[in-house]
C-alpha cells in the first residue's frame, strides 16, 4: 500500500475517487427515489456528444460537456411540458439524438484521440489537480443545495401532489435536481466514463434503499458505499491493471446483490420471529 501512495497520480486518483463516490451517491439517493435514472442516461449521452464536439473543434471538453448537459435538461423539460408526449418518451427522443450526435462527432475526428476513450470508459488515474478542484466545487454546491432544500426535496419526493398544494414549487425542485445531476455527470465523466457514470449514481443509493427506510440513513449509507467502492475499485484496478470505472461498478454490483439477498432473508424471517413471540 505504501508503494501505491508513493505515486502522485495515484494520490490524486484516490482523492478523486472519494470526491466522485460521495457526489454521485449523494445525488443518487433522490435520483433513485424519484425515478430519474433514465434522465441521467440521456444527459450522459449528451455530455459525450459535447466532449466529442469539443475535441473536434479543439475547444474545452469540460465547458462543452457542461453546455451539452444543461441543453439536455432544458430540452427534456420543454418537450415533456410543451408537447403531448410523456416524460419517458421525451427522454427517449433526446437520448437517441444525443447518442447519434456523439457517434457522429467521434467518427468525424480526424485522428485517433486517446482522451475520448477516458470519457467513454473512465480513468481515475488520469485526473489532474484542476479536475479535483472542479469535483470539489461541484460537490460542495450539490451538498449545500441538497441541505438547503432538504425538506422540500423530501416532501416533493414522497408526496408531490400534496407538496404542490402546500405551496412547494415541485417543478422547480425537479429542475434543480436535474441540473445538479447534470453537473455531477459532467465532473464524473473522465473518472468513471460515460458508459458507467449512471451506475455510480444509481447503485450505491439502490443498495442503501435495501438496508434502511430512513431517508437520512439512506443518504449516509449511500455516500459511505460510494466512497468505499470508488477507493477500493481504484486500488484493485491499479494492481490488476484493469479499467477503474468497471472495477468500481463491479464492486458496487456485488454490494447491491448482497444487500438484496440480506433484505430477502430478513423479510422471510419476520413471520418466524413473530410466531416465536406469540408462543
Phi and psi in degrees as GROMACS dihedral restraints (atoms count N, CA, C in turn):
[ dihedral_restraints ]
;  ai    aj    ak    al  type     phi  dphi    fc
    3     4     5     6     1   -64.9    20    10
    4     5     6     7     1   -36.9    20    10
    6     7     8     9     1   -67.8    20    10
    7     8     9    10     1   -30.1    20    10
    9    10    11    12     1   -66.0    20    10
   10    11    12    13     1   -45.0    20    10
   12    13    14    15     1   -73.7    20    10
   13    14    15    16     1    -9.7    20    10
   15    16    17    18     1   -72.1    20    10
   16    17    18    19     1   -19.8    20    10
   18    19    20    21     1   -88.7    20    10
   19    20    21    22     1   129.1    20    10
   21    22    23    24     1   -63.6    20    10
   22    23    24    25     1   -37.7    20    10
   24    25    26    27     1   -68.8    20    10
   25    26    27    28     1   -28.5    20    10
   27    28    29    30     1   -72.5    20    10
   28    29    30    31     1   -40.0    20    10
   30    31    32    33     1   -58.7    20    10
   31    32    33    34     1   -45.7    20    10
   33    34    35    36     1   -64.2    20    10
   34    35    36    37     1   -38.1    20    10
   36    37    38    39     1   -63.6    20    10
   37    38    39    40     1   -40.5    20    10
   39    40    41    42     1   -66.3    20    10
   40    41    42    43     1   -41.1    20    10
   42    43    44    45     1   -63.8    20    10
   43    44    45    46     1   -43.5    20    10
   45    46    47    48     1   -62.6    20    10
   46    47    48    49     1   -38.5    20    10
   48    49    50    51     1   -61.7    20    10
   49    50    51    52     1   -44.1    20    10
   51    52    53    54     1   -64.3    20    10
   52    53    54    55     1   -41.4    20    10
   54    55    56    57     1   -67.2    20    10
   55    56    57    58     1   -50.1    20    10
   57    58    59    60     1   -65.2    20    10
   58    59    60    61     1   -41.1    20    10
   60    61    62    63     1   -60.4    20    10
   61    62    63    64     1   -39.8    20    10
   63    64    65    66     1   -74.8    20    10
   64    65    66    67     1   -42.1    20    10
   66    67    68    69     1   -64.9    20    10
   67    68    69    70     1   -51.2    20    10
   69    70    71    72     1   -62.7    20    10
   70    71    72    73     1   -44.4    20    10
   72    73    74    75     1   -72.1    20    10
   73    74    75    76     1   -26.5    20    10
   75    76    77    78     1   -72.3    20    10
   76    77    78    79     1   -51.7    20    10
   78    79    80    81     1   -67.4    20    10
   79    80    81    82     1   -26.3    20    10
   81    82    83    84     1   -63.9    20    10
   82    83    84    85     1   -26.7    20    10
   84    85    86    87     1   -58.9    20    10
   85    86    87    88     1   -47.9    20    10
   87    88    89    90     1   -77.0    20    10
   88    89    90    91     1   -29.1    20    10
   90    91    92    93     1   -62.7    20    10
   91    92    93    94     1   -43.8    20    10
   93    94    95    96     1   -69.2    20    10
   94    95    96    97     1   -47.5    20    10
   96    97    98    99     1   -66.3    20    10
   97    98    99   100     1   -31.3    20    10
   99   100   101   102     1   -96.7    20    10
  100   101   102   103     1     1.3    20    10
  102   103   104   105     1    64.6    20    10
  103   104   105   106     1    44.9    20    10
  105   106   107   108     1  -104.3    20    10
  106   107   108   109     1    14.1    20    10
  108   109   110   111     1   -61.2    20    10
  109   110   111   112     1   -38.9    20    10
  111   112   113   114     1   -65.0    20    10
  112   113   114   115     1   -35.9    20    10
  114   115   116   117     1   -62.1    20    10
  115   116   117   118     1   -42.9    20    10
  117   118   119   120     1   -59.8    20    10
  118   119   120   121     1   -38.7    20    10
  120   121   122   123     1   -64.5    20    10
  121   122   123   124     1   -41.6    20    10
  123   124   125   126     1   -64.8    20    10
  124   125   126   127     1   -41.7    20    10
  126   127   128   129     1   -63.8    20    10
  127   128   129   130     1   -40.3    20    10
  129   130   131   132     1   -61.2    20    10
  130   131   132   133     1   -43.1    20    10
  132   133   134   135     1   -64.5    20    10
  133   134   135   136     1   -38.4    20    10
  135   136   137   138     1   -62.8    20    10
  136   137   138   139     1   -41.1    20    10
  138   139   140   141     1   -61.7    20    10
  139   140   141   142     1   -41.9    20    10
  141   142   143   144     1   -62.9    20    10
  142   143   144   145     1   -39.8    20    10
  144   145   146   147     1   -62.0    20    10
  145   146   147   148     1   -41.1    20    10
  147   148   149   150     1   -63.8    20    10
  148   149   150   151     1   -41.3    20    10
  150   151   152   153     1   -65.1    20    10
  151   152   153   154     1   -45.4    20    10
  153   154   155   156     1   -62.6    20    10
  154   155   156   157     1   -40.5    20    10
  156   157   158   159     1   -64.2    20    10
  157   158   159   160     1   -39.1    20    10
  159   160   161   162     1   -62.6    20    10
  160   161   162   163     1   -43.0    20    10
  162   163   164   165     1   -64.2    20    10
  163   164   165   166     1   -37.2    20    10
  165   166   167   168     1   -66.8    20    10
  166   167   168   169     1   -34.9    20    10
  168   169   170   171     1   -99.2    20    10
  169   170   171   172     1     0.6    20    10
  171   172   173   174     1    61.0    20    10
  172   173   174   175     1    40.2    20    10
  174   175   176   177     1  -104.3    20    10
  175   176   177   178     1  -179.9    20    10
  177   178   179   180     1   -76.4    20    10
  178   179   180   181     1   119.7    20    10
  180   181   182   183     1   -61.3    20    10
  181   182   183   184     1   -36.0    20    10
  183   184   185   186     1   -64.4    20    10
  184   185   186   187     1   -48.2    20    10
  186   187   188   189     1   -62.9    20    10
  187   188   189   190     1   -45.1    20    10
  189   190   191   192     1   -67.4    20    10
  190   191   192   193     1   -35.1    20    10
  192   193   194   195     1   -69.6    20    10
  193   194   195   196     1   -35.5    20    10
  195   196   197   198     1   -64.8    20    10
  196   197   198   199     1   -45.8    20    10
  198   199   200   201     1   -61.2    20    10
  199   200   201   202     1   -45.2    20    10
  201   202   203   204     1   -62.8    20    10
  202   203   204   205     1   -40.9    20    10
  204   205   206   207     1   -63.9    20    10
  205   206   207   208     1   -44.2    20    10
  207   208   209   210     1   -68.2    20    10
  208   209   210   211     1   -36.7    20    10
  210   211   212   213     1   -62.6    20    10
  211   212   213   214     1   -39.8    20    10
  213   214   215   216     1   -60.6    20    10
  214   215   216   217     1   -44.7    20    10
  216   217   218   219     1   -61.4    20    10
  217   218   219   220     1   -46.0    20    10
  219   220   221   222     1   -63.3    20    10
  220   221   222   223     1   -45.6    20    10
  222   223   224   225     1   -63.4    20    10
  223   224   225   226     1   -42.3    20    10
  225   226   227   228     1   -62.5    20    10
  226   227   228   229     1   -43.5    20    10
  228   229   230   231     1   -65.8    20    10
  229   230   231   232     1   -43.6    20    10
  231   232   233   234     1   -64.2    20    10
  232   233   234   235     1   -47.5    20    10
  234   235   236   237     1   -65.3    20    10
  235   236   237   238     1   -40.9    20    10
  237   238   239   240     1   -69.7    20    10
  238   239   240   241     1   -28.9    20    10
  240   241   242   243     1   -94.5    20    10
  241   242   243   244     1   -32.2    20    10
  243   244   245   246     1   -97.1    20    10
  244   245   246   247     1    -3.6    20    10
  246   247   248   249     1  -125.0    20    10
  247   248   249   250     1   174.5    20    10
  249   250   251   252     1   -86.8    20    10
  250   251   252   253     1     1.6    20    10
  252   253   254   255     1   -73.9    20    10
  253   254   255   256     1   146.9    20    10
  255   256   257   258     1   -75.4    20    10
  256   257   258   259     1   163.4    20    10
  258   259   260   261     1   -58.0    20    10
  259   260   261   262     1   -45.4    20    10
  261   262   263   264     1   -65.7    20    10
  262   263   264   265     1   -32.6    20    10
  264   265   266   267     1   -69.6    20    10
  265   266   267   268     1   -41.1    20    10
  267   268   269   270     1   -60.4    20    10
  268   269   270   271     1   -44.2    20    10
  270   271   272   273     1   -64.3    20    10
  271   272   273   274     1   -39.9    20    10
  273   274   275   276     1   -61.9    20    10
  274   275   276   277     1   -38.6    20    10
  276   277   278   279     1   -63.7    20    10
  277   278   279   280     1   -51.5    20    10
  279   280   281   282     1   -65.4    20    10
  280   281   282   283     1   -39.9    20    10
  282   283   284   285     1   -54.5    20    10
  283   284   285   286     1   -49.3    20    10
  285   286   287   288     1   -65.5    20    10
  286   287   288   289     1   -44.6    20    10
  288   289   290   291     1   -65.0    20    10
  289   290   291   292     1   -42.4    20    10
  291   292   293   294     1   -63.6    20    10
  292   293   294   295     1   -42.0    20    10
  294   295   296   297     1   -64.9    20    10
  295   296   297   298     1   -40.8    20    10
  297   298   299   300     1   -63.1    20    10
  298   299   300   301     1   -41.2    20    10
  300   301   302   303     1   -64.8    20    10
  301   302   303   304     1   -39.7    20    10
  303   304   305   306     1   -61.3    20    10
  304   305   306   307     1   -47.1    20    10
  306   307   308   309     1   -64.0    20    10
  307   308   309   310     1   -40.7    20    10
  309   310   311   312     1   -61.9    20    10
  310   311   312   313     1   -47.8    20    10
  312   313   314   315     1   -67.2    20    10
  313   314   315   316     1   -38.1    20    10
  315   316   317   318     1   -64.3    20    10
  316   317   318   319     1   -40.0    20    10
  318   319   320   321     1   -67.9    20    10
  319   320   321   322     1   -24.3    20    10
  321   322   323   324     1   -87.9    20    10
  322   323   324   325     1    -5.6    20    10
  324   325   326   327     1   -62.3    20    10
  325   326   327   328     1   129.8    20    10
  327   328   329   330     1   -74.0    20    10
  328   329   330   331     1   -22.0    20    10
  330   331   332   333     1  -142.3    20    10
  331   332   333   334     1   160.4    20    10
  333   334   335   336     1   -63.3    20    10
  334   335   336   337     1   129.3    20    10
  336   337   338   339     1  -119.3    20    10
  337   338   339   340     1   103.8    20    10
  339   340   341   342     1   -58.2    20    10
  340   341   342   343     1   -32.4    20    10
  342   343   344   345     1   -61.8    20    10
  343   344   345   346     1   -30.4    20    10
  345   346   347   348     1   -64.7    20    10
  346   347   348   349     1   -28.6    20    10
  348   349   350   351     1   -68.2    20    10
  349   350   351   352     1   -33.5    20    10
  351   352   353   354     1   -69.0    20    10
  352   353   354   355     1   -29.2    20    10
  354   355   356   357     1   -76.5    20    10
  355   356   357   358     1   -23.7    20    10
  357   358   359   360     1   -81.6    20    10
  358   359   360   361     1   -47.7    20    10
  360   361   362   363     1  -111.3    20    10
  361   362   363   364     1   -16.0    20    10
  363   364   365   366     1    83.9    20    10
  364   365   366   367     1   146.5    20    10
  366   367   368   369     1  -158.8    20    10
  367   368   369   370     1    96.5    20    10
  369   370   371   372     1   -63.6    20    10
  370   371   372   373     1   -23.9    20    10
  372   373   374   375     1   -76.0    20    10
  373   374   375   376     1    -3.7    20    10
  375   376   377   378     1  -107.2    20    10
  376   377   378   379     1     6.5    20    10
  378   379   380   381     1   -69.7    20    10
  379   380   381   382     1   145.7    20    10
  381   382   383   384     1  -104.8    20    10
  382   383   384   385     1   173.4    20    10
  384   385   386   387     1   -61.8    20    10
  385   386   387   388     1   -39.6    20    10
  387   388   389   390     1   -62.0    20    10
  388   389   390   391     1   -40.0    20    10
  390   391   392   393     1   -59.7    20    10
  391   392   393   394     1   -40.8    20    10
  393   394   395   396     1   -64.8    20    10
  394   395   396   397     1   -40.5    20    10
  396   397   398   399     1   -63.7    20    10
  397   398   399   400     1   -41.1    20    10
  399   400   401   402     1   -65.5    20    10
  400   401   402   403     1   -45.1    20    10
  402   403   404   405     1   -58.4    20    10
  403   404   405   406     1   -45.9    20    10
  405   406   407   408     1   -62.8    20    10
  406   407   408   409     1   -41.6    20    10
  408   409   410   411     1   -64.4    20    10
  409   410   411   412     1   -45.5    20    10
  411   412   413   414     1   -65.3    20    10
  412   413   414   415     1   -39.0    20    10
  414   415   416   417     1   -61.9    20    10
  415   416   417   418     1   -43.0    20    10
  417   418   419   420     1   -64.1    20    10
  418   419   420   421     1   -43.1    20    10
  420   421   422   423     1   -60.3    20    10
  421   422   423   424     1   -46.6    20    10
  423   424   425   426     1   -61.1    20    10
  424   425   426   427     1   -47.3    20    10
  426   427   428   429     1   -62.0    20    10
  427   428   429   430     1   -43.6    20    10
  429   430   431   432     1   -63.9    20    10
  430   431   432   433     1   -46.9    20    10
  432   433   434   435     1   -67.6    20    10
  433   434   435   436     1   -38.6    20    10
  435   436   437   438     1   -65.8    20    10
  436   437   438   439     1   -34.7    20    10
  438   439   440   441     1   -71.8    20    10
  439   440   441   442     1   -43.4    20    10
  441   442   443   444     1   -65.4    20    10
  442   443   444   445     1   -37.7    20    10
  444   445   446   447     1  -109.7    20    10
  445   446   447   448     1    28.0    20    10
  447   448   449   450     1   -61.5    20    10
  448   449   450   451     1   -46.7    20    10
  450   451   452   453     1   -63.6    20    10
  451   452   453   454     1   -42.5    20    10
  453   454   455   456     1   -65.1    20    10
  454   455   456   457     1   -41.2    20    10
  456   457   458   459     1   -63.7    20    10
  457   458   459   460     1   -43.7    20    10
  459   460   461   462     1   -62.8    20    10
  460   461   462   463     1   -47.2    20    10
  462   463   464   465     1   -63.9    20    10
  463   464   465   466     1   -49.1    20    10
  465   466   467   468     1   -71.6    20    10
  466   467   468   469     1   -21.2    20    10
  468   469   470   471     1   -75.3    20    10
  469   470   471   472     1   -44.6    20    10
  471   472   473   474     1   -92.5    20    10
  472   473   474   475     1   -22.9    20    10
  474   475   476   477     1  -148.6    20    10
  475   476   477   478     1    73.6    20    10
  477   478   479   480     1   -62.5    20    10
  478   479   480   481     1   -36.1    20    10
  480   481   482   483     1   -66.9    20    10
  481   482   483   484     1   -44.7    20    10
  483   484   485   486     1   -67.7    20    10
  484   485   486   487     1   -33.2    20    10
  486   487   488   489     1   -62.7    20    10
  487   488   489   490     1   -42.5    20    10
  489   490   491   492     1   -63.1    20    10
  490   491   492   493     1   -43.7    20    10
  492   493   494   495     1   -65.7    20    10
  493   494   495   496     1   -27.4    20    10
  495   496   497   498     1   -84.0    20    10
  496   497   498   499     1    -0.6    20    10
  498   499   500   501     1    94.5    20    10
  499   500   501   502     1     5.2    20    10
  501   502   503   504     1   -80.9    20    10
  502   503   504   505     1   125.1    20    10
  504   505   506   507     1   -73.3    20    10
  505   506   507   508     1    79.6    20    10
  507   508   509   510     1   -59.2    20    10
  508   509   510   511     1   -35.1    20    10
  510   511   512   513     1   -65.4    20    10
  511   512   513   514     1   -43.6    20    10
  513   514   515   516     1   -66.7    20    10
  514   515   516   517     1   -37.4    20    10
  516   517   518   519     1   -61.9    20    10
  517   518   519   520     1   -41.7    20    10
  519   520   521   522     1   -64.7    20    10
  520   521   522   523     1   -41.3    20    10
  522   523   524   525     1   -65.2    20    10
  523   524   525   526     1   -42.3    20    10
  525   526   527   528     1   -59.5    20    10
  526   527   528   529     1   -42.6    20    10
  528   529   530   531     1   -66.3    20    10
  529   530   531   532     1   -38.1    20    10
  531   532   533   534     1   -63.9    20    10
  532   533   534   535     1   -40.6    20    10
  534   535   536   537     1   -65.8    20    10
  535   536   537   538     1   -42.8    20    10
  537   538   539   540     1   -63.4    20    10
  538   539   540   541     1   -39.6    20    10
  540   541   542   543     1   -65.4    20    10
  541   542   543   544     1   -38.7    20    10
  543   544   545   546     1   -61.9    20    10
  544   545   546   547     1   -45.5    20    10
  546   547   548   549     1   -64.6    20    10
  547   548   549   550     1   -37.9    20    10
  549   550   551   552     1   -62.8    20    10
  550   551   552   553     1   -43.0    20    10
  552   553   554   555     1   -63.5    20    10
  553   554   555   556     1   -40.7    20    10
  555   556   557   558     1   -58.9    20    10
  556   557   558   559     1   -49.2    20    10
  558   559   560   561     1   -75.6    20    10
  559   560   561   562     1   -11.7    20    10
  561   562   563   564     1   -96.6    20    10
  562   563   564   565     1   -12.1    20    10
  564   565   566   567     1   -57.1    20    10
  565   566   567   568     1   -52.2    20    10
  567   568   569   570     1   -71.4    20    10
  568   569   570   571     1   -22.8    20    10
  570   571   572   573     1   -78.0    20    10
  571   572   573   574     1   -48.9    20    10
  573   574   575   576     1  -119.2    20    10
  574   575   576   577     1   -11.3    20    10
  576   577   578   579     1    92.0    20    10
  577   578   579   580     1   151.8    20    10
  579   580   581   582     1   -63.1    20    10
  580   581   582   583     1   -32.8    20    10
  582   583   584   585     1   -72.7    20    10
  583   584   585   586     1   -19.9    20    10
  585   586   587   588     1  -122.0    20    10
  586   587   588   589     1    -5.2    20    10
  588   589   590   591     1   -62.9    20    10
  589   590   591   592     1   -37.0    20    10
  591   592   593   594     1   -64.9    20    10
  592   593   594   595     1   -33.4    20    10
  594   595   596   597     1   -63.3    20    10
  595   596   597   598     1   -39.2    20    10
  597   598   599   600     1   -69.4    20    10
  598   599   600   601     1   -25.2    20    10
  600   601   602   603     1   -80.1    20    10
  601   602   603   604     1   -41.4    20    10
  603   604   605   606     1   -87.4    20    10
  604   605   606   607     1   -42.2    20    10
  606   607   608   609     1   -64.4    20    10
  607   608   609   610     1   -46.5    20    10
  609   610   611   612     1   -60.4    20    10
  610   611   612   613     1   -42.7    20    10
  612   613   614   615     1   -67.2    20    10
  613   614   615   616     1   -39.7    20    10
  615   616   617   618     1   -65.3    20    10
  616   617   618   619     1   -36.8    20    10
  618   619   620   621     1   -67.1    20    10
  619   620   621   622     1   -45.0    20    10
  621   622   623   624     1   -61.9    20    10
  622   623   624   625     1   -33.4    20    10
  624   625   626   627     1   -63.9    20    10
  625   626   627   628     1   -28.7    20    10
  627   628   629   630     1   -75.2    20    10
  628   629   630   631     1   -18.1    20    10
  630   631   632   633     1  -104.3    20    10
  631   632   633   634     1   -15.5    20    10
  633   634   635   636     1  -155.3    20    10
  634   635   636   637     1   157.3    20    10
  636   637   638   639     1  -109.4    20    10
  637   638   639   640     1     3.1    20    10
  639   640   641   642     1   -92.5    20    10
  640   641   642   643     1   128.9    20    10
  642   643   644   645     1   -63.1    20    10
  643   644   645   646     1   -43.9    20    10
  645   646   647   648     1   -65.2    20    10
  646   647   648   649     1   -42.5    20    10
  648   649   650   651     1   -66.5    20    10
  649   650   651   652     1   -36.3    20    10
  651   652   653   654     1   -61.2    20    10
  652   653   654   655     1   -40.5    20    10
  654   655   656   657     1   -65.0    20    10
  655   656   657   658     1   -43.4    20    10
  657   658   659   660     1   -65.2    20    10
  658   659   660   661     1   -45.0    20    10
  660   661   662   663     1   -64.5    20    10
  661   662   663   664     1   -42.6    20    10
  663   664   665   666     1   -60.5    20    10
  664   665   666   667     1   -47.2    20    10
  666   667   668   669     1   -63.2    20    10
  667   668   669   670     1   -43.8    20    10
  669   670   671   672     1   -59.6    20    10
  670   671   672   673     1   -44.4    20    10
  672   673   674   675     1   -66.2    20    10
  673   674   675   676     1   -40.7    20    10
  675   676   677   678     1   -62.8    20    10
  676   677   678   679     1   -44.6    20    10
  678   679   680   681     1   -67.8    20    10
  679   680   681   682     1   -45.5    20    10
  681   682   683   684     1   -59.2    20    10
  682   683   684   685     1   -49.2    20    10
  684   685   686   687     1   -66.4    20    10
  685   686   687   688     1   -36.8    20    10
  687   688   689   690     1   -67.3    20    10
  688   689   690   691     1   -44.3    20    10
  690   691   692   693     1   -69.5    20    10
  691   692   693   694     1   -46.3    20    10
  693   694   695   696     1   -63.3    20    10
  694   695   696   697     1   -40.3    20    10
  696   697   698   699     1   -62.8    20    10
  697   698   699   700     1   -39.6    20    10
  699   700   701   702     1   -64.7    20    10
  700   701   702   703     1   -43.4    20    10
  702   703   704   705     1   -63.3    20    10
  703   704   705   706     1   -46.4    20    10
  705   706   707   708     1   -64.0    20    10
  706   707   708   709     1   -40.2    20    10
  708   709   710   711     1   -63.0    20    10
  709   710   711   712     1   -36.7    20    10
  711   712   713   714     1   -63.8    20    10
  712   713   714   715     1   -47.0    20    10
  714   715   716   717     1   -76.4    20    10
  715   716   717   718     1   -30.9    20    10
  717   718   719   720     1   -91.0    20    10
  718   719   720   721     1    -5.5    20    10
  720   721   722   723     1    55.3    20    10
  721   722   723   724     1    48.9    20    10
  723   724   725   726     1  -118.1    20    10
  724   725   726   727     1   162.0    20    10
  726   727   728   729     1   -62.5    20    10
  727   728   729   730     1   133.0    20    10
  729   730   731   732     1   -66.7    20    10
  730   731   732   733     1   -42.0    20    10
  732   733   734   735     1   -60.2    20    10
  733   734   735   736     1   -49.0    20    10
  735   736   737   738     1   -67.2    20    10
  736   737   738   739     1   -34.8    20    10
  738   739   740   741     1   -64.3    20    10
  739   740   741   742     1   -43.2    20    10
  741   742   743   744     1   -61.7    20    10
  742   743   744   745     1   -46.4    20    10
  744   745   746   747     1   -66.2    20    10
  745   746   747   748     1   -36.2    20    10
  747   748   749   750     1   -64.3    20    10
  748   749   750   751     1   -40.3    20    10
  750   751   752   753     1   -62.7    20    10
  751   752   753   754     1   -43.7    20    10
  753   754   755   756     1   -64.2    20    10
  754   755   756   757     1   -36.8    20    10
  756   757   758   759     1   -63.3    20    10
  757   758   759   760     1   -40.6    20    10
  759   760   761   762     1   -64.4    20    10
  760   761   762   763     1   -43.3    20    10
  762   763   764   765     1   -65.7    20    10
  763   764   765   766     1   -36.1    20    10
  765   766   767   768     1   -63.6    20    10
  766   767   768   769     1   -49.8    20    10
  768   769   770   771     1   -68.8    20    10
  769   770   771   772     1   -29.4    20    10
  771   772   773   774     1   -65.8    20    10
  772   773   774   775     1   -46.0    20    10
  774   775   776   777     1   -64.3    20    10
  775   776   777   778     1   -38.5    20    10
  777   778   779   780     1   -62.8    20    10
  778   779   780   781     1   -42.4    20    10
  780   781   782   783     1   -65.1    20    10
  781   782   783   784     1   -41.5    20    10
  783   784   785   786     1   -63.6    20    10
  784   785   786   787     1   -38.1    20    10
  786   787   788   789     1   -65.7    20    10
  787   788   789   790     1   -41.1    20    10
  789   790   791   792     1   -63.8    20    10
  790   791   792   793     1   -40.5    20    10
  792   793   794   795     1   -63.6    20    10
  793   794   795   796     1   -42.4    20    10
  795   796   797   798     1   -64.7    20    10
  796   797   798   799     1   -41.8    20    10
  798   799   800   801     1   -66.9    20    10
  799   800   801   802     1   -42.4    20    10
  801   802   803   804     1   -69.2    20    10
  802   803   804   805     1   -26.4    20    10
  804   805   806   807     1   -84.4    20    10
  805   806   807   808     1   -12.7    20    10
  807   808   809   810     1   -62.9    20    10
  808   809   810   811     1   -46.5    20    10
  810   811   812   813     1   -57.6    20    10
  811   812   813   814     1   -39.0    20    10
  813   814   815   816     1   -64.9    20    10
  814   815   816   817     1   -39.2    20    10
  816   817   818   819     1   -65.4    20    10
  817   818   819   820     1   -41.9    20    10
  819   820   821   822     1   -65.1    20    10
  820   821   822   823     1   -40.1    20    10
  822   823   824   825     1   -66.1    20    10
  823   824   825   826     1   -35.0    20    10
  825   826   827   828     1   -66.4    20    10
  826   827   828   829     1   -37.6    20    10
  828   829   830   831     1   -66.4    20    10
  829   830   831   832     1   -35.3    20    10
  831   832   833   834     1   -67.8    20    10
  832   833   834   835     1   -35.4    20    10
